[in-house]
Amino acid sequence: MIPLQIANPNPLPPISLVRPMMGKENIGNLAKTLDSILKKIISGQKVDGFFEPLSMSIEQMTTAMNKPHDLGEVQRQVSDIASKIVD
């Protein structure tokens, strides 16, 4: 039996190519930082203490999509982790 492969005719662009959302720059900035950390993890770098801030980020970004919400604290936590990762 030959496996069936279906090509996606409309693949999603990388996060960096997605246009910023008007009025949601705080979400975009946090997503950009998370993307940077996740790419480093995928490349094999070990990042300690990231799971909890990642989970909290997802929850808070979802809230911020629906109503005004301050992402400052979670952004600081994620940025602190990002600053400790060696390139």
C-alpha positions as CSV (number, residue, x, y, z in Angstrom):
1,M,0.0,0.0,0.0
2,I,1.3,3.4,-0.9
3,P,0.8,6.2,1.7
4,L,-1.3,9.1,0.5
5,Q,0.5,12.5,0.9
6,I,-1.6,15.6,0.6
7,A,0.3,18.8,0.1
8,N,-1.0,21.9,1.8
9,P,-1.7,24.4,-1.0
10,N,-1.8,27.3,1.5
11,P,0.9,26.8,4.1
12,L,1.0,29.4,6.9
13,P,3.7,32.0,6.7
14,P,6.4,32.2,9.4
15,I,5.3,34.2,12.4
16,S,7.7,37.0,11.4
17,L,5.8,37.5,8.2
18,V,2.4,37.9,9.7
19,R,1.3,41.5,9.8
20,P,1.0,43.1,13.3
21,M,-2.5,43.3,14.6
22,M,-3.7,46.8,15.0
23,G,-4.2,47.7,18.7
24,K,-2.6,44.4,19.8
25,E,1.1,45.3,19.7
26,N,1.6,43.9,23.3
27,I,0.4,40.5,22.1
28,G,2.7,40.7,19.1
29,N,5.7,41.6,21.1
30,L,5.1,38.8,23.6
31,A,4.6,36.3,20.7
32,K,7.8,37.4,19.1
33,T,9.8,36.8,22.3
34,L,8.1,33.4,22.7
35,D,8.9,32.5,19.1
36,S,12.5,33.3,19.6
37,I,12.8,31.1,22.7
38,L,10.9,28.2,21.1
39,K,13.2,28.3,18.0
40,K,16.2,28.0,20.4
41,I,14.6,25.0,22.1
42,I,13.9,23.4,18.8
43,S,17.5,23.8,17.8
44,G,18.5,21.8,20.9
45,Q,19.2,24.4,23.6
46,K,18.0,23.6,27.1
47,V,15.8,26.3,28.7
48,D,15.0,25.9,32.3
49,G,11.9,27.3,33.9
50,F,10.0,28.1,30.6
51,F,6.9,25.9,30.8
52,E,5.1,27.9,33.4
53,P,5.6,31.3,31.8
54,L,4.7,29.8,28.4
55,S,1.5,28.4,29.8
56,M,0.7,31.7,31.5
57,S,1.5,33.6,28.3
58,I,-0.9,31.6,26.2
59,E,-3.7,32.2,28.8
60,Q,-3.0,35.9,29.1
61,M,-2.7,36.5,25.4
62,T,-6.1,34.8,24.9
63,T,-7.6,37.2,27.5
64,A,-5.9,40.2,25.8
65,M,-7.5,39.3,22.5
66,N,-10.9,39.7,24.0
67,K,-10.5,42.7,26.3
68,P,-7.9,45.1,27.5
69,H,-5.3,43.2,29.6
70,D,-1.9,44.1,30.8
71,L,0.8,41.6,29.6
72,G,3.6,43.5,31.3
73,E,4.4,40.9,34.1
74,V,4.4,37.9,31.8
75,Q,6.4,39.8,29.2
76,R,9.0,40.6,31.9
77,Q,9.2,36.9,32.9
78,V,9.6,35.7,29.3
79,S,12.1,38.5,28.4
80,D,14.1,37.5,31.5
81,I,14.3,33.9,30.3
82,A,15.2,35.0,26.8
83,S,18.0,37.2,28.1
84,K,19.6,34.2,29.9
85,I,19.8,32.0,26.8
86,V,23.2,32.0,25.1
87,D,23.2,32.3,21.4
